[in-house]
């Protein structure tokens, strides 16, 4: 029985687990990067490439709050700059903040079990919402020139 779980078993399990979550995480980060890239530089509050810092374990727990707020402000700025009607003055911020809070709660014993499921649901909702905002930006390519250009 003691030989049932060897250290290499744990390495294989953690690798499979990591790959299982790494692939969706890469596509998620690409979606965030695309949304920021579609905003004019004057509208951005964060450079698109910085979202890749979310891939760093434990850093993402804190940095996700900054990313959510930066994407929300950048999208709001860009919608206003292009004159695109937007009914949410802080696009995606409420869901993104809830997702980030649940992500932090995952590390709390007992609460983590509930928080992980809430996080996954909110993560998918936020991802879809940001992809939709990005799609809306691509539908209005004839943007007004940025101020100061």
C-alpha positions in Angstrom: 0.0 0.0 0.0 2.8 2.4 0.8 4.2 2.0 -2.7 0.9 2.9 -4.3 1.5 6.6 -4.6 5.1 7.3 -5.6 6.5 10.8 -6.1 6.5 10.4 -9.9 2.8 9.6 -9.7 2.3 13.1 -8.1 4.4 14.7 -10.8 2.3 13.0 -13.6 -1.0 13.9 -11.9 0.1 17.5 -11.4 1.3 17.8 -15.0 -2.0 16.4 -16.3 -3.9 18.7 -14.0 -1.8 21.7 -15.1 -2.2 21.0 -18.8 -6.0 20.5 -18.3 -6.2 24.1 -17.0 -3.3 25.7 -18.9 -4.9 25.3 -22.3 -8.1 27.1 -21.4 -6.1 29.7 -19.5 -4.1 30.5 -22.7 -7.2 30.9 -24.7 -8.7 33.1 -22.0 -5.7 35.3 -21.9 -5.7 35.6 -25.7 -9.3 36.8 -25.4 -8.3 39.5 -22.9 -5.3 40.5 -24.9 -7.4 40.8 -28.1 -10.0 43.0 -26.3 -7.3 45.4 -25.1 -5.6 45.3 -28.5 -8.8 46.5 -30.2 -8.8 49.6 -27.9 -6.8 52.6 -29.2 -3.7 53.3 -27.2 -5.3 56.5 -25.8 -8.2 54.4 -24.5 -6.1 51.7 -22.8 -5.3 51.7 -19.2 -3.0 48.6 -19.6 -0.8 47.3 -22.4 -2.3 44.1 -23.9 0.8 42.1 -23.3 0.6 42.5 -19.6 -2.3 40.2 -19.3 0.1 37.3 -19.7 1.2 37.9 -16.1 -2.0 36.1 -15.2 -0.2 32.8 -16.2 2.1 33.1 -13.2 0.8 31.0 -10.2 -0.3 33.0 -7.2 0.5 36.3 -8.9 -2.7 35.9 -10.8 -4.6 36.0 -7.5 -3.8 39.7 -7.0 -3.1 40.7 -10.6 -6.5 39.6 -11.8 -8.1 42.5 -9.9 -5.9 44.9 -11.8 -6.6 43.3 -15.2 -10.4 43.3 -14.6 -10.4 47.0 -13.7 -8.0 47.9 -16.6 -10.1 46.1 -19.2 -13.3 47.6 -17.8 -11.9 51.2 -18.0 -10.2 50.6 -21.4 -13.4 49.2 -22.9 -15.5 52.0 -21.5 -13.0 54.6 -22.9 -13.0 52.9 -26.3 -16.8 52.6 -26.5 -17.1 56.3 -25.7 -14.3 57.3 -28.1 -15.9 55.4 -31.0 -19.5 56.5 -30.0 -20.6 52.9 -29.6 -23.7 52.7 -27.4 -22.9 50.8 -24.2 -25.4 50.2 -21.4 -22.7 49.1 -18.9 -20.6 52.1 -17.7 -18.0 49.6 -16.3 -18.0 46.8 -18.9 -17.5 43.4 -17.2 -16.2 44.8 -14.0 -18.9 43.4 -11.6 -18.5 39.9 -12.9 -14.8 40.1 -13.2 -14.4 41.4 -9.6 -16.7 38.6 -8.3 -14.6 36.1 -10.3 -11.4 37.5 -8.8 -12.7 37.4 -5.2 -13.8 33.8 -5.7 -10.4 33.0 -7.1 -8.8 34.3 -3.9 -11.3 32.4 -1.7 -10.2 29.1 -3.3 -7.2 28.9 -1.0 -9.4 29.1 2.2 -10.1 25.7 3.7 -13.7 24.5 3.4 -14.8 27.7 1.6 -12.5 26.8 -1.2 -14.7 23.9 -2.3 -17.7 26.2 -2.9 -15.5 29.1 -4.2 -13.8 26.9 -6.9 -17.2 26.1 -8.5 -18.4 29.8 -8.2 -15.0 30.9 -9.7 -15.4 28.5 -12.7 -18.9 29.7 -13.5 -17.9 33.4 -13.1 -14.7 32.8 -15.2 -16.7 31.4 -18.1 -19.3 34.2 -17.9 -16.6 36.9 -17.7 -14.7 35.3 -20.6 -17.8 35.2 -22.8 -18.7 38.8 -21.8 -15.2 40.1 -22.7 -15.3 38.2 -26.0 -18.7 39.8 -26.8 -17.3 43.3 -26.0 -14.4 42.5 -28.3 -16.7 41.4 -31.0 -18.7 44.6 -30.6 -15.5 46.6 -31.1 -14.7 44.7 -34.3 -18.2 45.5 -35.6 -17.4 49.2 -35.6 -14.1 49.5 -37.4 -14.8 53.0 -38.6 -13.7 54.6 -35.3 -13.3 58.3 -34.8 -9.7 59.4 -34.6 -8.2 59.4 -31.2 -7.9 62.8 -29.5 -4.4 64.3 -29.9 -3.5 62.3 -33.0 
